Amino acid sequence: MTELQYLTKHLQKNPLLILFAAALLITGFSLLFIRDRKARKKIRRALNILITVLILYCAFLAIQQERELAQEAEKVKEKVDLDVLPAFSDQPSVIIHDNVPYFTQEDLSREPFEHYGDLDSLGRCTEAFALITPDTLPEDEREEISEIIPTGWKNSRYDFIESAFLYNRCHLIAFELTGENANEKNLITGTRYMNVTGMEPYENKVAWYVRTTGKSVLYRVTPVFKGKNLVASGVLIEAYSPEDHGAGISFCVFCYNAQPDIEIRYEDGQNRQISFQMPENGVISGFFGSVRLEKKSKYDTI
């Protein structure tokens, strides 16, 4: 998302900002046409008041943004704690929560639905949640989605990547499951590796189950961001077939948003090719900082 697009979206969500900005411009321009000294003095005073109020309101919005981001991060951290998650090595995904999805009894009893969470204050996707049924499986071909520019979209070409490009516009809930096309609430900046090697096997498994049995699958995908990073560290995928109590489909996994031999700066999406041999201490120093590659025992690697 470009700075102009982000500003436009931010203004749309905060009409009061537009009101303040308009009042500021009108008041400022009026100084160009009014010659009376007393009137100009009053206008300057009004201008100072407007500027002060605008600064205070922007500060309020900044504090509100920090609070919202912290609350969302805490909610996601209860499911996936990036600080104790095994570092990405040679596996595209790891089991979370003993492979048991976090669905509540209320979730399991829901009627057919699709929900795509609102973008957060940084323009990032939140979660996509749906009951996948035979009716949600699309019959048409996927349409063009290049109009969507997700956060952190700084794509690069690499000859050794299958599609040449590092990043895909990665569906949270795959097109093959709900037929969603250019839905900005359902598309994140994801590596080709995560999209194809990490997520696609699980998506295909769910699609095959629904298509062959005629039953439904509760399916939720949550992108996991660290701090204010614009590129997700990965996605949490939860799935459960309620009609057979999970006998057909039941899993809870985290797919890494990574690409072998590529170093990604998750803060803004910048990337570059790296070539290294694993050092004995497991610490790799790169252009974007140092990373320790090790596995911790809280999660099982698959």
C-alpha positions as CSV (number, residue, x, y, z in Angstrom):
1,M,0.0,0.0,0.0
2,T,1.4,3.4,-1.0
3,E,1.6,6.3,1.4
4,L,-1.1,8.1,-0.6
5,Q,-3.4,5.1,-0.5
6,Y,-2.8,4.7,3.2
7,L,-3.5,8.4,3.9
8,T,-6.7,8.2,1.8
9,K,-8.0,5.2,3.7
10,H,-7.1,6.8,7.0
11,L,-9.0,10.0,6.1
12,Q,-12.0,7.9,5.0
13,K,-12.1,6.2,8.5
14,N,-11.7,9.6,10.2
15,P,-14.0,12.2,8.7
16,L,-13.2,14.5,11.6
17,L,-9.7,14.8,10.2
18,I,-11.1,15.9,6.8
19,L,-13.2,18.5,8.7
20,F,-10.2,19.9,10.6
21,A,-8.0,19.9,7.4
22,A,-10.7,21.8,5.4
23,A,-11.2,24.3,8.2
24,L,-7.5,24.8,8.4
25,L,-7.2,25.4,4.7
26,I,-10.2,27.8,4.5
27,T,-8.9,29.8,7.5
28,G,-5.4,29.9,6.1
29,F,-6.5,31.0,2.6
30,S,-8.7,33.7,4.1
31,L,-5.6,35.5,5.2
32,L,-4.7,36.1,1.6
33,F,-7.8,38.1,0.9
34,I,-8.5,40.0,4.2
35,R,-6.6,43.2,4.7
36,D,-8.2,44.5,8.0
37,R,-5.6,44.1,10.7
38,K,-8.1,43.3,13.5
39,A,-9.8,40.7,11.3
40,R,-6.4,39.2,10.3
41,K,-5.5,39.0,14.0
42,K,-8.7,37.1,14.8
43,I,-8.1,34.7,11.9
44,R,-4.5,34.0,13.0
45,R,-5.9,33.3,16.5
46,A,-8.5,30.9,15.1
47,L,-5.7,29.3,12.9
48,N,-3.6,28.7,16.0
49,I,-6.5,27.1,17.8
50,L,-7.3,24.9,14.8
51,I,-3.6,23.8,14.6
52,T,-3.5,23.0,18.3
53,V,-6.7,21.0,18.1
54,L,-5.5,19.1,15.1
55,I,-2.2,18.2,16.8
56,L,-4.1,17.0,19.9
57,Y,-6.5,15.0,17.8
58,C,-3.7,13.4,15.8
59,A,-2.0,12.5,19.1
60,F,-5.2,10.9,20.3
61,L,-5.4,8.9,17.1
62,A,-1.8,7.7,17.5
63,I,-2.5,6.6,21.1
64,Q,-5.7,4.8,19.9
65,Q,-3.8,3.1,17.1
66,E,-1.1,1.9,19.6
67,R,-3.8,0.5,21.9
68,E,-5.7,-1.3,19.1
69,L,-2.5,-2.8,17.7
70,A,-1.4,-4.0,21.2
71,Q,-4.8,-5.6,21.8
72,E,-4.8,-7.3,18.5
73,A,-1.2,-8.5,19.0
74,E,-2.1,-9.9,22.4
75,K,-5.1,-11.8,21.1
76,V,-3.0,-13.4,18.3
77,K,-0.1,-14.1,20.7
78,E,-2.3,-16.3,22.8
79,K,-2.4,-18.6,19.9
80,V,1.0,-18.1,18.2
81,D,3.9,-16.6,20.2
82,L,6.6,-15.7,17.7
83,D,9.2,-15.4,20.5
84,V,9.0,-19.1,21.2
85,L,8.1,-20.4,17.8
86,P,10.9,-22.5,16.1
87,A,12.8,-20.4,13.7
88,F,12.3,-21.2,10.0
89,S,14.7,-23.8,8.7
90,D,13.8,-26.4,6.1
91,Q,10.1,-27.0,7.0
92,P,7.3,-24.8,5.7
93,S,5.0,-25.2,8.7
94,V,4.8,-26.4,12.3
95,I,2.0,-27.8,14.4
96,I,0.4,-25.4,16.9
97,H,-1.7,-26.2,20.0
98,D,-1.2,-30.0,19.6
99,N,-2.8,-29.7,16.2
100,V,-6.1,-28.8,17.8
101,P,-7.8,-25.7,16.4
102,Y,-9.0,-22.9,18.7
103,F,-12.7,-23.0,17.7
104,T,-15.3,-22.6,20.4
105,Q,-18.5,-24.5,20.6
106,E,-20.3,-21.5,19.3
107,D,-18.0,-21.5,16.3
108,L,-18.8,-25.1,15.6
109,S,-22.5,-24.6,15.6
110,R,-22.6,-21.6,13.2
111,E,-24.6,-21.6,10.0
112,P,-22.8,-21.1,6.6
113,F,-20.9,-17.8,6.7
114,E,-17.9,-15.9,5.4
115,H,-16.2,-13.2,7.4
116,Y,-13.2,-11.1,6.3
117,G,-11.9,-8.9,9.2
118,D,-11.4,-5.2,8.7
119,L,-7.9,-4.0,7.9
120,D,-6.1,-2.7,11.0
121,S,-4.9,0.8,11.5
122,L,-1.7,0.0,9.5
123,G,-3.7,-1.3,6.6
124,R,-2.9,-5.0,7.4
125,C,-5.3,-7.9,7.1
126,T,-6.6,-9.4,10.3
127,E,-8.4,-12.7,9.9
128,A,-10.5,-14.6,7.4
129,F,-13.1,-17.0,8.7
130,A,-15.6,-19.1,6.9
131,L,-17.6,-22.4,6.8
132,I,-16.4,-24.0,3.6
133,T,-19.2,-26.0,1.9
134,P,-19.9,-27.4,-1.5
135,D,-21.7,-24.2,-2.3
136,T,-18.7,-22.0,-1.5
137,L,-16.4,-23.9,-3.9
138,P,-16.1,-21.8,-7.1
139,E,-16.9,-23.0,-10.6
140,D,-15.4,-20.0,-12.4
141,E,-11.8,-19.2,-13.1
142,R,-10.0,-16.8,-10.8
143,E,-10.1,-13.1,-11.9
144,E,-7.4,-10.5,-11.9
145,I,-6.2,-9.4,-8.5
146,S,-3.2,-7.2,-9.4
147,E,-5.2,-4.0,-8.4
148,I,-4.7,-5.0,-4.7
149,I,-1.4,-3.8,-3.2
150,P,-1.1,-5.4,0.3
151,T,1.2,-3.9,2.9
152,G,4.9,-4.6,2.5
153,W,4.6,-5.2,-1.2
154,K,8.1,-4.7,-2.5
155,N,8.4,-7.5,-5.0
156,S,11.6,-8.7,-6.6
157,R,12.6,-11.2,-9.2
158,Y,14.9,-14.2,-8.5
159,D,15.8,-16.7,-11.2
160,F,15.7,-19.7,-8.8
161,I,12.1,-19.0,-7.7
162,E,9.6,-21.0,-9.7
163,S,7.4,-18.0,-10.6
164,A,10.5,-15.6,-10.7
165,F,8.9,-13.3,-8.2
166,L,9.4,-13.5,-4.5
167,Y,6.0,-12.4,-3.4
168,N,2.5,-13.5,-4.3
169,R,-0.8,-11.7,-3.5
170,C,-1.5,-14.5,-1.1
171,H,-5.2,-15.4,-0.2
172,L,-5.8,-16.0,3.4
173,I,-8.8,-18.2,2.4
174,A,-7.8,-19.7,-0.9
175,F,-9.8,-18.9,-4.0
176,E,-10.5,-22.6,-4.5
177,L,-12.4,-22.6,-1.2
178,T,-14.6,-19.5,-1.4
179,G,-14.0,-18.0,-4.8
180,E,-12.8,-14.6,-3.4
181,N,-11.0,-12.5,-6.0
182,A,-9.7,-9.0,-5.4
183,N,-10.7,-8.7,-1.8
184,E,-8.2,-6.5,0.0
185,K,-9.3,-8.0,3.4
186,N,-8.2,-11.5,2.1
187,L,-4.9,-10.8,0.4
188,I,-1.5,-10.4,2.1
189,T,2.1,-10.1,0.9
190,G,3.2,-13.8,1.0
191,T,6.3,-15.5,-0.4
192,R,5.9,-18.0,-3.2
193,Y,7.2,-20.6,-0.9
194,M,4.6,-20.0,1.8
195,N,1.8,-19.8,-0.8
196,V,2.6,-23.0,-2.6
197,T,4.7,-25.2,-0.3
198,G,3.2,-24.0,3.0
199,M,-0.5,-23.2,2.5
200,E,-1.6,-25.0,-0.6
201,P,-1.4,-28.6,0.7
202,Y,-3.8,-27.7,3.5
203,E,-6.1,-25.8,1.2
204,N,-6.1,-28.7,-1.3
205,K,-6.9,-31.2,1.5
206,V,-9.9,-29.1,2.7
207,A,-11.2,-28.6,-0.9
208,W,-10.8,-32.3,-1.7
209,Y,-12.7,-33.3,1.5
210,V,-15.6,-30.9,0.9
211,R,-15.9,-31.9,-2.8
212,T,-15.8,-35.6,-2.2
213,T,-17.9,-35.9,1.0
214,G,-20.3,-33.0,0.5
215,K,-19.6,-32.0,4.1
216,S,-18.4,-28.7,5.5
217,V,-15.2,-27.5,7.1
218,L,-14.8,-24.6,9.6
219,Y,-11.7,-22.7,8.3
220,R,-9.9,-19.7,9.7
221,V,-6.6,-18.1,8.6
222,T,-4.9,-15.4,10.8
223,P,-1.9,-13.5,9.6
224,V,0.7,-13.1,12.4
225,F,2.6,-9.8,12.4
226,K,5.4,-8.9,14.8
227,G,5.0,-5.4,16.1
228,K,4.3,-2.9,13.3
229,N,5.9,-5.1,10.6
230,L,4.1,-4.7,7.3
231,V,4.9,-8.2,6.2
232,A,3.4,-11.1,8.2
233,S,5.8,-13.6,9.8
234,G,3.4,-16.3,8.8
235,V,-0.2,-17.4,9.0
236,L,-2.1,-19.6,11.5
237,I,-4.4,-22.0,9.7
238,E,-7.2,-23.7,11.7
239,A,-9.6,-26.3,10.2
240,Y,-12.2,-28.6,11.5
241,S,-15.0,-30.7,10.0
242,P,-17.9,-30.4,12.4
243,E,-20.3,-33.0,10.9
244,D,-17.9,-35.9,11.7
245,H,-16.4,-34.2,14.8
246,G,-13.0,-33.7,13.1
247,A,-12.6,-37.2,11.8
248,G,-12.2,-35.9,8.3
249,I,-10.4,-32.6,8.8
250,S,-8.8,-31.3,12.0
251,F,-5.5,-29.3,12.1
252,C,-3.9,-26.2,13.6
253,V,-0.7,-25.1,11.9
254,F,1.6,-22.1,11.4
255,C,3.0,-21.6,7.9
256,Y,6.2,-19.5,7.7
257,N,6.2,-16.5,5.4
258,A,9.7,-17.2,4.3
259,Q,11.7,-18.2,1.2
260,P,14.8,-20.3,1.2
261,D,17.9,-18.4,0.3
262,I,16.1,-15.0,0.6
263,E,16.5,-12.6,3.5
264,I,13.3,-10.5,4.2
265,R,13.0,-7.4,6.2
266,Y,9.5,-7.9,7.6
267,E,9.2,-4.2,8.7
268,D,8.7,-3.1,5.1
269,G,9.1,-6.0,2.7
270,Q,12.6,-5.3,1.4
271,N,14.5,-8.4,0.5
272,R,17.7,-9.8,-1.0
273,Q,19.3,-13.1,-1.9
274,I,21.7,-14.6,0.7
275,S,24.1,-17.5,0.5
276,F,25.5,-19.0,3.6
277,Q,26.6,-22.1,5.4
278,M,25.1,-22.8,8.8
279,P,27.5,-21.6,11.5
280,E,28.1,-23.7,14.6
281,N,26.5,-21.3,16.9
282,G,23.4,-21.1,14.7
283,V,23.5,-17.3,14.4
284,I,23.3,-15.8,10.9
285,S,24.3,-12.2,10.4
286,G,22.7,-10.5,7.4
287,F,21.9,-7.1,5.9
288,F,18.8,-6.8,8.0
289,G,20.3,-8.0,11.3
290,S,21.2,-11.3,13.1
291,V,18.9,-14.3,13.3
292,R,19.4,-17.4,15.5
293,L,18.2,-20.6,13.7
294,E,17.2,-23.1,16.3
295,K,14.2,-25.2,17.3
296,K,12.5,-25.0,20.7
297,S,10.4,-27.7,22.2
298,K,7.0,-26.0,22.5
299,Y,6.0,-26.8,18.9
300,D,6.4,-30.0,16.8
301,T,7.8,-29.6,13.4
302,I,6.0,-31.2,10.4
